Amino acid sequence: MTLRHRTWLVGLLVAACGGGGTDPVDDGSTQISLTTGLRFSPSDITIDPGTTVRWVASTSTFHTVTPADVQQGGVWARATSQQSGTVLTHTFNVSGQVYSYFCEPHQATGMTGIIRVR
């Protein structure tokens, strides 16, 4: 089974189970999909400190995962994806933070997200 097929299968299983990406996946990380509808799904999550977030591209459209405040403690570096199956990760270790982020080319269409760390 190829990576692309595994990624598709994981996405299908998450959708079928109603997880929507907010539940931890097998490795304890939380998944957010970059959708064909130009959205982050889910767009608003709350996680525990030490959780790794995995942004998974479900399209070959160019996207970014850009933090709104690059000076914020525990923030990640801007990341890009333009291939379906691309996985971008960041582990959130600073408790009490709320991170807003967006996709640069699709921010105006509503491709924005929030990660709240307990």
JOVEN-V19228 format. One record per residue. N is the residue number from 0. RES is the residue in three letters. PHI is phi in whole degrees, 0 to 359 (* if undefined). OMEGA is omega in whole degrees, 0 to 359 (NA if undefined). D_LAST is the distance of its C-alpha to the last C-alpha in whole Angstrom. Layout:
[[N	RES	PHI	OMEGA	D_LAST] [N	RES	PHI	OMEGA	D_LAST]]
//
This chain:
[[0	MET	*	181	37] [1	THR	280	177	36] [2	LEU	302	181	32] [3	ARG	299	179	33] [4	HIS	292	178	34] [5	ARG	296	179	31] [6	THR	297	179	28] [7	TRP	297	181	30] [8	LEU	296	178	30] [9	VAL	299	179	26] [10	GLY	299	179	26] [11	LEU	296	180	28] [12	LEU	295	179	27] [13	VAL	297	180	23] [14	ALA	296	181	25] [15	ALA	295	181	27] [16	CYS	274	179	25] [17	GLY	77	183	23] [18	GLY	290	178	20] [19	GLY	57	177	20] [20	GLY	93	182	18] [21	THR	275	178	14] [22	ASP	277	177	15] [23	PRO	299	173	15] [24	VAL	274	189	19] [25	ASP	311	184	21] [26	ASP	271	178	20] [27	GLY	89	179	16] [28	SER	274	177	15] [29	THR	244	184	14] [30	GLN	255	172	17] [31	ILE	237	180	18] [32	SER	267	169	21] [33	LEU	265	194	24] [34	THR	269	175	26] [35	THR	292	177	30] [36	GLY	275	179	29] [37	LEU	58	179	27] [38	ARG	219	165	24] [39	PHE	265	183	20] [40	SER	228	358	20] [41	PRO	285	183	17] [42	SER	264	182	17] [43	ASP	219	181	13] [44	ILE	229	173	10] [45	THR	236	185	7] [46	ILE	228	174	6] [47	ASP	273	174	5] [48	PRO	303	181	6] [49	GLY	91	179	10] [50	THR	281	174	10] [51	THR	265	175	13] [52	VAL	261	178	14] [53	ARG	245	172	18] [54	TRP	271	184	19] [55	VAL	243	180	23] [56	ALA	282	176	26] [57	SER	254	182	28] [58	THR	213	177	31] [59	SER	267	176	33] [60	THR	288	177	32] [61	PHE	291	177	31] [62	HIS	226	169	27] [63	THR	236	169	25] [64	VAL	240	190	21] [65	THR	247	177	21] [66	PRO	293	180	18] [67	ALA	289	181	19] [68	ASP	233	183	19] [69	VAL	290	179	20] [70	GLN	269	183	20] [71	GLN	293	179	16] [72	GLY	298	178	14] [73	GLY	81	182	13] [74	VAL	284	180	15] [75	TRP	259	175	17] [76	ALA	277	177	21] [77	ARG	312	180	23] [78	ALA	232	181	24] [79	THR	232	176	26] [80	SER	214	172	28] [81	GLN	218	179	31] [82	GLN	224	176	32] [83	SER	303	180	31] [84	GLY	95	178	29] [85	THR	297	179	27] [86	VAL	239	176	24] [87	LEU	248	183	22] [88	THR	229	173	19] [89	HIS	204	177	16] [90	THR	261	183	13] [91	PHE	262	185	10] [92	ASN	249	184	10] [93	VAL	263	182	9] [94	SER	287	177	5] [95	GLY	79	182	5] [96	GLN	264	172	7] [97	VAL	237	183	9] [98	TYR	252	173	12] [99	SER	261	179	15] [100	TYR	210	184	17] [101	PHE	204	172	21] [102	CYS	260	185	24] [103	GLU	306	183	27] [104	PRO	286	185	30] [105	HIS	237	179	28] [106	GLN	300	182	26] [107	ALA	295	178	29] [108	THR	272	177	29] [109	GLY	102	179	25] [110	MET	276	181	23] [111	THR	225	179	20] [112	GLY	208	179	16] [113	ILE	223	174	13] [114	ILE	238	180	10] [115	ARG	254	179	6] [116	VAL	255	182	4] [117	ARG	302	NA	0]]
//
